[in-house]
Amino acid sequence: MSLPPSPVPDPRRWKALVFIALAQLMVVLDATIVNIALPSAQQELHISDANRQWVITAYALAFGGLLLFGGRVADLWGRRRTFIVGLLGFAAASALGGAATGQTMMLASRALQGVFGALLAPAALSLLAVMFTETRERAKAFGIYGAIAGGGSAIGLTLGGFLTEYLNWRWTFYVNIPFAVIAAAGAYLVIREPAGARNRSPLDIPGVVLSTLGLVALVYGFTRAEGHGWTEGGTLLMFGASVVLLAAFVLVEARVKHPLLPLRVMTERNRGGAYLSLGLAIIAMFGLFLFLTYYLQVVKGYSPLKTGFAFLPMVAGMIVGSTQIGARLLTRVPPRMLMGPGFLAASAGMLLLTGLEIDSSYAGLILPAQVLLGLGMGTAFMPAMSLATHGVEPRDAGVASAMVNTSQQVGGAIGTALLNTIAASATTAYVTAHAASATTPQAKQLVVFQSMVEGYTSAIWWAVGILLVAAALALTLITAGRPGGGAGAPGASGAAPDEGDEVKVPVLAH
């Protein structure tokens, strides 16, 4: 099959990348910047321990539940326009969060941030996918994007610590406003979408309803399990409803003329493997951010700022892994040979953290663990994101990008809820077994700290296993070859290209 000539690249694409990256940094920052301010916000707004995690989960529920819809809106309405509306809406929701006077206002602002984030995030990634089509340039652009997507979470903890300590927790919301305004102005002036990239098909309303309700039920099921147990009726009802709704969504998408999520986007083996392994890795990482933040602040007595700085080695590792290892090797080795070893390196870093004790040394244990985690995740994230949007038709770029973000956001919500549940169970069991032997205030405090550490390490063991599964899936499911290699033609090994694919550059070899 002969390839049509590549379109002339947009001369402003690298300037556009600056504003796309800035917007992505804001979204990823917001997923964790609130973590470090949460103890202070919880105290001032009188948020109960039972509802504390909803400050995190409300954002993830709205974001994860609406991402497919947001991706489709970007394809239909225009990615630049959707991007700008998402940015301005996100800024307004952040202002509401910063001005929150109580629990209800805080949770509402977080949900609104999720809604506008669901418009913004897939529009940003799909703009990148349609503007960078040349293999080497694509590797560089996705290397930068992958570094931000991975390292931005840890940068959020650092910035959150600085703002909480020297201003107050409200600035962890207000800081989004200048990010959003600058990115929106830059996008308006610089970004131009390639001609003919929109998908003007009618909106699949049943698909929107089923996917949103199914994803929300899934995440809420995990969240509910923490407080009510895995076998409680409401928890089981949520999981059952999720299975039914998502199964109905797949059936609808297979039959309707203009599906919200064309199944060709998800069922292509390499993209499916990228979505799945990326989602699993995020489950492990998000739980770790929460545990390590509370360990450093509560058990070790670090200030919010010191806690933020304590995460910098992970940021550095992610940036190096994404831009220096992932981006440089993506054009030379198959993606699975970056993703598999990357997740294995991250699991080794996580394994070190299972040795946490009350008096663990930061330099001797936490620092090397973070470096391994950062290098591994950065190396794996970059090819995963590039692979997940490579070879799709321009009209499907929005929903393909939305699937990347969906796997991240749903994985994050599940990770926070699932690993928090495991940690809480282990903590309770330890306190029950040792409380009677603690007869002095100092001994009781020691039991409390030891029970927290016991809970964290129990959950981290699960995170190690999840990362090993992510590595195994990346190595076995992803069969794509080196971009630009000898077998670069679509279907080189008998694999048919996606139905209706409009190939603008050689797709990753099968």
Secondary structure, 3 states (H helix, E strand, C coil): CCCCCCCCCCCCHHHHHHHHHHHHHHHHHHHHHHHHHHHHHHHHHCCCHHHHCHHHHHHHHHHHHHHHHHHHHHHHHCHHHHHHHHHHHHHHHHHHHHCCCCHHHHHHHHHHHHHHHHHHHHHHHHHHHHHCCCHHHHHHHHHHHHHHHHHHHHHHHHHHHHHHHHCCCCHHHHCHHHHHHHHHHHHHHHCCCCCCCCCCCCCCHHHHHHHHHHHHHHHHHHHHHHHHCCCCHHHHHHHHHHHHHHHHHHHHHHHCCCCCCCHHHHHCHHHHHHHHHHHHHHHHHHHHHHHHHHHHHHHCCCCHHHHHHHCHHHHHHHHHHHHHHHHHHCCCCCCHHHHHHHHHHHHHHHHHHCCCCCCCCHHHHHHHHHHHHHHHHHHHHHHHHHHHCCCCCHHHHHHHHHHHHHHHHHHHHHHHHHHHHHHHHHHHHHHHHHHHHCCCHHHHHHHHHHHHHHHHHHHHHHHHHHHHHHHHHHHHHCCCCCCCCCCCCCCCCCCCCCCCCCCCCCCCCC
